[in-house]
Amino acid sequence: MTRITAIRPGISRNKRVNLFLDGRFAFSLEAEVAAKESLEVGQELDAAQAEALARSDRFHRCFDAAARYLSYRPRGEGELRGRLERRGFDAESVDAVIARLKEQGLVNDAAFAQFWADNRQAFRPRSRRLTGLELRQKGVASDIVDQVADTIDDADSAYRAALDRARSLSLSDYHSFRRRLGEYLRRRGFDYEVINDTVARIWQEREVGSR
């Protein structure tokens, strides 16, 4: 058995406290965890109780880090897991936090994949192939990737992507226009046939509009 000999405010005075056992610093933990467990000086803890407190604190710190990361935009499970592991959280805490977030509906790979594809199509259109590659790199399962990518119309995406780019290109030289717009669309992941059709369409529309 060990005895709590001091509970002192941590650097973040309102959020964490430092726990001292038998006169020595043992670990820090969230103030709300200490309050929930009704910890007080003089209280005795066995090894299992001390480890349970430390485990609870690791979970809370990991959960807070995950919540901050999710506050910027939705994340896939693979992306979130990688972030937490790079932050140094142990596998047990990461698994528990992700399980809790899934229960709360805050981590959902299908919803994330659709969000990612919709966002790309709205602001920076690209091919279904490149969109699928991006999602796989973020750890989204192939079946989800395929389902979301299948909703993308490459012809429509290429046209919308080309419209903005074409406005900055001169109509005086078709070969230069075709090369530069084609290279732009290739970087967006579109294949040769889609690029050819899109460039021809844009060129014709701009020629007609300039008459």
GIKATA-V587395 format. One line per field, one symbol per residue. phi: phi as a letter, one per 30 degrees, with the letter a starting at -180 (. if undefined). psi: psi as a letter, one per 40 degrees, with the letter a starting at -180 (. if undefined). burial: + if it has 24 or more other ideal C-beta (glycine too) atoms within 12 Angstrom, else -. A space follows every 10 residues. Layout:
phi: ???
psi: ???
burial: ???
//
This chain:
phi: .bcdcabcdd ddeccbbccc chibdcacad eddddddhda djdcbddddd dddddddddd dddddddddd ddadbdeddd dddddddjdd dddddddddd ddedicbbdd ddddeddddd ddcbebdddd dddddddcid deddeddddd ddcddddddd ddeddddccd cdbdddeddd ddddddddjd dedddedddd dddddddddd d
psi: iihheihiia dgdediihhh hfeihdiiih ddddddefii hehihidddd dddddddddd ddddddddde ddiiiidddd ddddddeeii dddddddddd dddeeehhdd dddddddddd dddghiiddd dddddddeeh idddddddde ehhddddddd dddddddeii eehddddddd dddddddeei iddddddddd ddddddddde .
burial: ---+--+--- -----+++++ +----+++++ +-++--+-+- ----+----+ --++-+++++ ++++++--++ ---+++++++ +-++----+- --++-+++-- +----++-++ -+++-++--+ +---++++++ ++-+++-+++ ---++--++- -+-+--++++ +++-++--+- ------++-+ ++-+++-+++ ---++--++- +++--+---- -
//
